[in-house]
Amino acid sequence: MNTVSSEKAEGIEYPILFPIKVIGASTPRYQELVLDILRKHAPDVDNHKVVTSESKTNKYTSLTCTFLAESREHLEIIYSALKASPLVSIVI
C-alpha cells in the first residue's frame, strides 16, 4: 500500500502538528531526557511547545510536546524511542 493512500485511510494528512504526552517518574533529568529523545527525531520541538504537569504526589511528571509529524512511520519511531527509555512509563 502506498503511503499517500494509507495516510488518507487513517484520516490524517501529514505533515501535521502532533501533540504527544509522555509520563514518567519525576527525576531531575526526566524532562531533559524526553526532550533529547524527541529532538533527535523531531528537531522542531522547543521549550515553548512543552506543557509540564506534576501528579498530586509529585511522583510522576507529564510532558505534552507538540511537533511536526511527517508520517505515521515518523510517529512510530518516536513512540518506540520514548518507550525504550527506562524513565518513561506511558506514551500517549
Secondary structure, DSSP 4 states (H G I P E B T S, - for coil): --HHHHHHHTT-PSSEEEEEEEEEE--TTHHHHHHHHHHHH-TT--GGGEEEEE-TTSSEEEEEEEEEE--HHHHHHHHHHHHTSTTEEEE-
